[in-house]
């Protein structure tokens, strides 16, 4: 799986997890949902995504790197 797809999967998982935590544990977990959404929004404009940096360090390659690899 490429870095870009991993980020989408991670963000989707975090949104679903935070919604479940909001419903079953405490209503303030809705702020986790807001944080994930705000991070996705700002990364669309700035290109800065801490999760992508971490995943890249863990060895997940971007689409470009995978294409160049052959």
C-alpha positions, 0 to 999 in steps of 0.5 A: 500500500502506498503512503497516500493510501495509507494516510487515507486509511489512517484518517478514515480509521481515526474518524470512525474510532473517534466517533465510536469513542464519542458515542460510547465513552465521552462526548469530548472525543468529538474533538479528536474528530475535529482535529483529524478533519482540521489536519486533513484540511491544512495538509491539503494546502500545505503538504505538511502531514505528521502522520505521513512523515511518521509512516515514511520513516517506518518504510512506507513508500509514496506512489512516486517512489514505488513508480521509480522503483520499478 
